[in-house]
Amino acid sequence: MSKLDSLKKHSLVVADSGDIDAVARWKPQDATTNPSLLLASAEDPRWRPVVDEAIGRAGGDPDGATDWLFVLFGREILKHVAGRVSTEVDARLSFDEEGSVAKAHRLIDLYGKIGVRPERVLIKLATTWEGIRAAARLEREGIRCNMTLLFSFPQAVACADAGVTLISPFVGRIYDFYKKLRNVSDIPIEEDPGVASVVRIYDYYKKHGYPTQVMGASFRKVEQVLALAGCDLLTIAPDLLQKLSAMPGETERKLSVEEAKKQNPPRVDLDEKAFRWEQNQDAMATDKLAEGIRRFDVDARKLGKLMTSLAAAVPAK
Ligand code: E4P
């Protein structure tokens, strides 16, 4: 048995990829996409038919073409997963509650036009205060959300209080931050601050009985994945899935509800002011959230330009 097979006994394994072939190969339960992953897929000649279909369905509107592209990649991915696909809202709406709700409605509406039910989609939103408020509203309407760019405990607390379906606490980008800060080439797994962040959030949620699912994300090495075996879900890029599948042996469970219930983290209440204050106190989380929004926006703009230039070459259907 491989470490990957064995990991599946403890956590739901998700593919972190916009590559339809990779998703088909690894047959995960769910899949996650983001603007950077979908830019890479849109630039790949293998997926040109999906790009052309998006352009055709948008009838010459470049913004519409990008929305369609996200949704059509979601549809293709869903052919290979039994569960859900995560589709991200434009990073430019990260501080716009109304705009985020409207974009989520648009994506769910487009999915509906091609026969994909809302239960199979997680709307991915940046974990800003506005993103969390938008998610709270969407969840009340039955639209399920996945909160991304989550680097801090206060972000996780506010998401649970908002009743979101799932959070994606990032491991690798926290690890990247502290490696750079400490000017080291690695941080041992026992001291990994990204892993510690997910463990703290998981224990807090389970101890206090929050139903919000925890999906560890953004991994840099297999050790980080294995250190979180038992987390509700883990979203893993194809290169790490490959490595895990080539490692023989049992994966030991590291996180469990039973162990979490033995911890005693006090319950935290955060209103908007407290959330903003606590988030701002954490330099890593503040920097990484801001940088993450900028990076996703850069890739979304590149994708928009690509769609515009390709649309010029493809007659609208
Ligand atoms: C998943 O939902 C995230 O978008 C992804 O794990 C981010 O990973 P990265 O830090 O490698 O970009």
Residues whose N, C-alpha, C, O or C-beta is under 5 A from the ligand:
A	BS01	E4P	D16 T32 N34 S168 G172 R173 A217 S218 F219
